[in-house]
């Protein structure tokens, strides 16, 4: 990180833009990792995750056919009312 900053500051700004925005420098980077590892050693149990959404059940074939029939009749009614 420091080598890239010294050699090519434009590439450094592009590659580490989120670190710069968060105020993390290469010197504090090691301390950040040590703190994270210490926290993991203190409580190694994984954090609770959000429940994932289950996909809705697909409609049965009979209900799909019924819906298509309803849409067809509605469409035919609009055509007939437009002709009249």
Protein Blocks (a to p, Z undefined) as FASTA:
>chain_A
ZZmmmmmmmlmmmmmmmmmmnopafklmmmmmmmmmmmmmmmmcccdddddddddddddf
klmmmmmmmmmmmmmmmmmmmmZZ
